[in-house]
Amino acid sequence: MELFFAPLACSLATRIALYEAGAQATFTQVDTRAKRVADGSDFFAVNAMGQVPVLRGDDGATLTENPAVLQYVADRFPAARLAPAGGIERYRLQQWLNFVTSELHKVIFIPLLDPQAPEGAKDYARAKLRARFAYLDHHLTGRDYLLDGFSVADAYLVTVLNWTRSTAVDLKQWPAIDAYFTRLHQRPSVAKAFTEELDLYKEEQARRSAA
Amino acid sequence: MELFFAPLACSLATRIALYEAGAQATFTQVDTRAKRVADGSDFFAVNAMGQVPVLRGDDGATLTENPAVLQYVADRFPAARLAPAGGIERYRLQQWLNFVTSELHKVIFIPLLDPQAPEGAKDYARAKLRARFAYLDHHLTGRDYLLDGFSVADAYLVTVLNWTRSTAVDLKQWPAIDAYFTRLHQRPSVAKAFTEELDLYKEEQARRSAA
């Protein structure tokens, strides 16, 4: 199993899930700005959308889109209990995965993280931020995780919340989210994944500055 | 089972799925602008995010977020074969559901459909449209559906593609998408759902104009 990732991008969620599962995997770094794989090859040949994560199985088939990749990893390693196996809780997992991917990742953070985004796009994202964070804060109040236990939805959420650090969004405004973010970082899989990718991110930034 | 919907909104996908399944369901209309249910009650009490679809089960529990609701309906009525039961094809379904919900619905159509969105947000959406429609057109070339057979991902995609009509996006630029859109509309469940909701949409517009 091979994960194509970019440092601190949403593919970090899959790294966390793989660490939780104790899975054997190859991690292949991608420069998503230059659309190049670490070996210099064209990343569009791996994913025509040019996005991470891509999970390539041992049969060569690729899977993309975070909620699909995360559910695949969770089901492939059921002992890690990263997703409810079935029943209404499985749909609840999909509900939260979709909230994170659509309302947080795409609606808010894509424009805020993109230096090329017009100011109107950033304003639009900021205007939508408050209702979404309030909704999430309400849900997390009195809860440790999005569902009853840690799941791949938490792996995705903690990855996305990390982007508040580079977009001047102060989590202190939402005490339950802030506590959740701190708590999740104490989890070994999360701490290890973030530490490793932060180093890779700094190296990437240094290479870009030198170029 | 009760579906909270707004005419021609993304909840139309669930109506199509319910028709495909021959399911008994109550359809409860919501004014998502005023955040009122048809009986005048507060829609935020049903869904704190104020969004459709909401599916309320006979036990009163609610499920939100389109990909979760659609997979729930598909699994609840397996005879309709609206989703692969398992295996890699199930993750492929989730991949396409996520492409539609994140890359098309949220990134492109939310800003384009919103009269309040700043011009910069609309420009940003338009700039992302071409790559996403080209990717989709390539996938649909030589295919009748997103997967091997009709699935809930098609119900969602045809619903979203319908928004091109009110956002001046000419599908003729992408022949495979254009043919797909026409073909899907010939499907009885899709034709019935669109016809009914178009009428409800016109009534809603008339009420808003009169107000």
Interface residues (C-beta under 8 A of the other chain):
Chain A: A48 M49 G50 A61 L63 T64 E65 N66 P67 A68 V69 Q71 Y72 I88 Y91 R92 Q94 Q95 W96 N98 F99 T101 S102 E103 H105 K106 V107 I110 P111 A117 P118 E119 G120 A121 K122 D123 Y124 A125 A131 R132 Y135 H138
Chain B: A48 M49 A61 L63 T64 E65 N66 P67 A68 V69 Q71 Y72 I88 Y91 R92 Q94 Q95 L97 N98 F99 T101 S102 E103 H105 K106 V107 I110 P111 A117 P118 E119 G120 A121 K122 D123 Y124 A131 R132 Y135 H138
